[in-house]
Amino acid sequence: MTAPSSSITTRKGGRWIEQWDPEDETFWKETGEKVAHRNLFFSVLSEHIGFSIWTLWSVMVLFMGPEYGLTPADKFFIISMATLVGAIVRVPYTFAVARFGGRNWTIIAASMLLVPTIAAFVVMEPGTSFGTFLVCAMLAGVGGGNFASSMTNINSFFPLRKKGWALGLNAGGGNIGVPVVQLIGLAVIGANGGPRLLLGIYIPLIVIAAVLGALYMDNITSVKNDTGAAREAVKDPHTWIMSFLYIGTFGSFIGYSFAFGLVLQTQFGRTPLESAYVTFIGPLLGSLIRPVGGWLADKYGGARITLWNFVGMGAATAVIVVASMEKSLALFTTAFIVLFVLSGLGNGSTYKMIPGIFQTKAAAKGLTGEEAASYGRRLSGASMGLIGAVGAVGGLGINLAFRQSFLSVGSGTGAFLAFLAFYAACFAVTWAVYLRRPAASESAATTESEAKTQLSYAEV
């Protein structure tokens, strides 16, 4: 049997690949791998800048001193709204890939980043109203949608055996946009530059990302807008279980990324420059380790890595609570950075679980070969946007929890206690759903197929 070749044609709407079968090893080695890696690289670039624009206001609030007339609660609310919009737009961005094509939507999504960047450039000065700043921060939320469309697109390019690494690298490269914008902000603050300088750096970068996407990325014809898959994903309980777990991993990462510098300023009295010196470290390490989480999940199983990662996150949070109560800045900062690292590791392992879960469900349905692979791609692609959106809402919850904690007790301790309880719940759910073996007493109520499926989930 001759492996299909990748046929890249040009038609109205851009470059399209008519045949794509990454599960065929011959096709993958001869053609698919090179094309997939090229699309991965430019997808990461666009997503990376999207993350930077989404989290732009985590840096902007550091510039906003007393002359702006904003309270710490106002600033937490501004970054919370950016988080919220970034979570909501992930759902339509997921299905936009199938509607417009992965390449075409990358160009559109990258170009849309100019709107919040230019808007912030225009209004960023003392005397601007709180409502205006809030609207600009909400516009920046479109950058959060780039993650969903990028992950859905890249999921289609890679075979199942490579998805953990590819999705981890794609997401990790995007996540690095958070510490990069914070590093650039640090350089601008250190040089006594203003916020407009930071914004001016990103405007040409957005244009470059859109142009490179147009020149070097591809659409896949077979990725159609499948409303049936979307409906099936919504009805599948695993979509919502994984959404819950993703709140614990990615929700933590993005929520802490927005809030870290502001917490240091508010709770420990750090200056903008002092905060900026350490704010980027956690998101940077958390981003870099995300592909490692995917690789470990490929090797040992995503459920196992996710389970013990939540143990680590709980332990780091407990140390943060102690440091917060003892007012130890050094211990607080160290434990917070460890928590960032673990959230990044968990991001990689949880996203690896998604295609594995639906591949396992395909086997349980008796599907084999390309039919099983197609089912797994359909359902995992449809569910990723929903899972990513709900997970990002966790970032909103974190920022609102910090806001309430500072309003109520003057520190973030109350919020961290709530996070500790949530990580314990995530541990319990991971074990109960994906790692617990059916007990002998349950065998009468459990079919052989269900038992095999339960056992297989431990390998996802």
Solvent accessible surface area in square Angstrom, and as a share of the most:
residue,aa,sasa,rsa
1,M,237,1.06
2,T,125,0.72
3,A,21,0.16
4,P,39,0.25
5,S,66,0.43
6,S,20,0.13
7,S,42,0.27
8,I,66,0.33
9,T,52,0.30
10,T,116,0.68
11,R,109,0.40
12,K,201,0.85
13,G,44,0.42
14,G,14,0.14
15,R,65,0.24
16,W,29,0.10
17,I,0,0.00
18,E,69,0.31
19,Q,92,0.41
20,W,28,0.10
21,D,33,0.17
22,P,1,0.01
23,E,53,0.24
24,D,38,0.20
25,E,101,0.45
26,T,69,0.40
27,F,2,0.01
28,W,7,0.03
29,K,150,0.64
30,E,135,0.61
31,T,38,0.22
32,G,0,0.00
33,E,62,0.28
34,K,162,0.68
35,V,12,0.07
36,A,0,0.00
37,H,67,0.30
38,R,61,0.22
39,N,0,0.00
40,L,7,0.04
41,F,130,0.54
42,F,29,0.12
43,S,3,0.02
44,V,29,0.17
45,L,52,0.26
46,S,5,0.03
47,E,1,0.01
48,H,36,0.16
49,I,8,0.04
50,G,0,0.00
51,F,1,0.00
52,S,0,0.00
53,I,0,0.00
54,W,0,0.00
55,T,0,0.00
56,L,1,0.01
57,W,0,0.00
58,S,6,0.04
59,V,3,0.02
60,M,0,0.00
61,V,0,0.00
62,L,7,0.03
63,F,32,0.13
64,M,1,0.01
65,G,24,0.23
66,P,131,0.82
67,E,107,0.48
68,Y,23,0.09
69,G,63,0.61
70,L,25,0.12
71,T,72,0.42
72,P,66,0.41
73,A,17,0.13
74,D,36,0.19
75,K,24,0.10
76,F,1,0.00
77,F,61,0.26
78,I,0,0.00
79,I,0,0.00
80,S,0,0.00
81,M,26,0.11
82,A,0,0.00
83,T,0,0.00
84,L,48,0.24
85,V,27,0.15
86,G,0,0.00
87,A,1,0.00
88,I,103,0.52
89,V,26,0.15
90,R,0,0.00
91,V,50,0.29
92,P,79,0.49
93,Y,10,0.04
94,T,3,0.02
95,F,53,0.22
96,A,8,0.06
97,V,6,0.03
98,A,22,0.17
99,R,150,0.55
100,F,81,0.34
101,G,4,0.04
102,G,4,0.04
103,R,30,0.11
104,N,22,0.12
105,W,27,0.10
106,T,19,0.11
107,I,43,0.22
108,I,65,0.33
109,A,3,0.02
110,A,1,0.01
111,S,46,0.30
112,M,67,0.30
113,L,2,0.01
114,L,46,0.23
115,V,87,0.50
116,P,2,0.01
117,T,0,0.00
118,I,83,0.42
119,A,25,0.19
120,A,0,0.00
121,F,77,0.32
122,V,94,0.54
123,V,31,0.18
124,M,3,0.02
125,E,80,0.36
126,P,71,0.45
127,G,77,0.74
128,T,27,0.15
129,S,64,0.41
130,F,71,0.30
131,G,36,0.34
132,T,47,0.28
133,F,0,0.00
134,L,31,0.15
135,V,83,0.48
136,C,6,0.04
137,A,0,0.00
138,M,70,0.31
139,L,64,0.32
140,A,0,0.00
141,G,0,0.00
142,V,24,0.14
143,G,0,0.00
144,G,0,0.00
145,G,0,0.00
146,N,5,0.02
147,F,1,0.00
148,A,1,0.01
149,S,9,0.06
150,S,11,0.07
151,M,0,0.00
152,T,13,0.08
153,N,7,0.03
154,I,0,0.00
155,N,2,0.01
156,S,16,0.10
157,F,0,0.00
158,F,2,0.01
159,P,0,0.00
160,L,45,0.22
161,R,107,0.39
162,K,76,0.32
163,K,5,0.02
164,G,1,0.01
165,W,89,0.31
166,A,0,0.00
167,L,2,0.01
168,G,1,0.01
169,L,64,0.32
170,N,0,0.00
171,A,0,0.00
172,G,1,0.01
173,G,12,0.12
174,G,0,0.00
175,N,0,0.00
176,I,37,0.19
177,G,0,0.00
178,V,0,0.00
179,P,0,0.00
180,V,42,0.24
181,V,0,0.00
182,Q,6,0.03
183,L,64,0.32
184,I,38,0.19
185,G,0,0.00
186,L,24,0.12
187,A,67,0.52
188,V,5,0.03
189,I,26,0.13
190,G,47,0.45
191,A,75,0.58
192,N,144,0.74
193,G,21,0.21
194,G,34,0.33
195,P,20,0.13
196,R,83,0.30
197,L,94,0.47
198,L,0,0.00
199,L,0,0.00
200,G,30,0.29
201,I,62,0.32
202,Y,3,0.01
203,I,46,0.23
204,P,69,0.43
205,L,66,0.33
206,I,0,0.00
207,V,71,0.41
208,I,89,0.45
209,A,3,0.03
210,A,11,0.09
211,V,77,0.44
212,L,49,0.24
213,G,1,0.01
214,A,30,0.23
215,L,103,0.51
216,Y,93,0.36
217,M,0,0.00
218,D,0,0.00
219,N,0,0.00
220,I,10,0.05
221,T,24,0.14
222,S,77,0.50
223,V,41,0.24
224,K,123,0.52
225,N,71,0.36
226,D,52,0.27
227,T,82,0.48
228,G,26,0.25
229,A,2,0.02
230,A,19,0.15
231,R,143,0.52
232,E,61,0.28
233,A,0,0.00
234,V,70,0.40
235,K,162,0.69
236,D,14,0.07
237,P,84,0.53
238,H,19,0.09
239,T,0,0.00
240,W,109,0.38
241,I,39,0.20
242,M,3,0.01
243,S,1,0.01
244,F,61,0.25
245,L,0,0.00
246,Y,1,0.00
247,I,43,0.22
248,G,1,0.01
249,T,0,0.00
250,F,0,0.00
251,G,0,0.00
252,S,2,0.01
253,F,0,0.00
254,I,0,0.00
255,G,0,0.00
256,Y,0,0.00
257,S,0,0.00
258,F,1,0.01
259,A,0,0.00
260,F,0,0.00
261,G,3,0.02
262,L,4,0.02
263,V,0,0.00
264,L,1,0.00
265,Q,34,0.15
266,T,47,0.28
267,Q,37,0.17
268,F,33,0.14
269,G,57,0.55
270,R,83,0.30
271,T,67,0.39
272,P,52,0.33
273,L,61,0.30
274,E,72,0.32
275,S,0,0.00
276,A,3,0.02
277,Y,122,0.46
278,V,42,0.24
279,T,3,0.02
280,F,34,0.14
281,I,51,0.26
282,G,0,0.00
283,P,0,0.00
284,L,46,0.23
285,L,70,0.35
286,G,0,0.00
287,S,0,0.00
288,L,97,0.48
289,I,44,0.22
290,R,0,0.00
291,P,24,0.15
292,V,66,0.38
293,G,0,0.00
294,G,0,0.00
295,W,127,0.45
296,L,38,0.19
297,A,1,0.01
298,D,51,0.26
299,K,118,0.50
300,Y,110,0.42
301,G,3,0.03
302,G,0,0.00
303,A,0,0.00
304,R,86,0.31
305,I,30,0.15
306,T,0,0.00
307,L,11,0.05
308,W,163,0.57
309,N,6,0.03
310,F,3,0.01
311,V,66,0.38
312,G,21,0.20
313,M,0,0.00
314,G,12,0.12
315,A,59,0.45
316,A,8,0.06
317,T,0,0.00
318,A,39,0.31
319,V,61,0.35
320,I,0,0.00
321,V,12,0.07
322,V,81,0.46
323,A,0,0.00
324,S,6,0.04
325,M,129,0.58
326,E,126,0.57
327,K,164,0.70
328,S,38,0.24
329,L,54,0.27
330,A,77,0.60
331,L,74,0.37
332,F,0,0.00
333,T,20,0.12
334,T,81,0.47
335,A,6,0.05
336,F,0,0.00
337,I,28,0.14
338,V,67,0.39
339,L,0,0.00
340,F,0,0.00
341,V,35,0.20
342,L,34,0.17
343,S,0,0.00
344,G,0,0.00
345,L,26,0.13
346,G,0,0.00
347,N,0,0.00
348,G,2,0.02
349,S,0,0.00
350,T,0,0.00
351,Y,2,0.01
352,K,21,0.09
353,M,0,0.00
354,I,1,0.01
355,P,2,0.01
356,G,8,0.08
357,I,1,0.00
358,F,2,0.01
359,Q,44,0.20
360,T,19,0.11
361,K,40,0.17
362,A,0,0.00
363,A,68,0.52
364,A,46,0.36
365,K,120,0.51
366,G,58,0.56
367,L,39,0.20
368,T,104,0.60
369,G,59,0.57
370,E,86,0.39
371,E,109,0.49
372,A,8,0.06
373,A,9,0.07
374,S,38,0.24
375,Y,22,0.08
376,G,3,0.03
377,R,51,0.19
378,R,86,0.31
379,L,0,0.00
380,S,0,0.00
381,G,10,0.09
382,A,8,0.07
383,S,0,0.00
384,M,1,0.00
385,G,0,0.00
386,L,21,0.10
387,I,1,0.00
388,G,0,0.00
389,A,7,0.06
390,V,42,0.24
391,G,0,0.00
392,A,0,0.00
393,V,62,0.35
394,G,9,0.09
395,G,0,0.00
396,L,22,0.11
397,G,38,0.36
398,I,12,0.06
399,N,0,0.00
400,L,68,0.34
401,A,30,0.23
402,F,0,0.00
403,R,72,0.26
404,Q,102,0.45
405,S,9,0.06
406,F,23,0.10
407,L,104,0.52
408,S,73,0.47
409,V,100,0.57
410,G,49,0.47
411,S,24,0.15
412,G,0,0.00
413,T,21,0.12
414,G,35,0.34
415,A,4,0.03
416,F,0,0.00
417,L,93,0.46
418,A,56,0.44
419,F,17,0.07
420,L,57,0.28
421,A,65,0.50
422,F,59,0.25
423,Y,4,0.02
424,A,63,0.49
425,A,40,0.31
426,C,0,0.00
427,F,68,0.28
428,A,52,0.41
429,V,42,0.24
430,T,0,0.00
431,W,118,0.41
432,A,39,0.30
433,V,38,0.22
434,Y,0,0.00
435,L,24,0.12
436,R,81,0.29
437,R,116,0.42
438,P,37,0.24
439,A,48,0.37
440,A,92,0.71
441,S,104,0.67
442,E,63,0.28
443,S,74,0.47
444,A,107,0.83
445,A,93,0.72
446,T,37,0.22
447,T,76,0.44
448,E,122,0.55
449,S,58,0.37
450,E,95,0.42
451,A,27,0.21
452,K,119,0.50
453,T,21,0.12
454,Q,36,0.16
455,L,82,0.41
456,S,44,0.28
457,Y,12,0.05
458,A,0,0.00
459,E,108,0.48
460,V,6,0.04
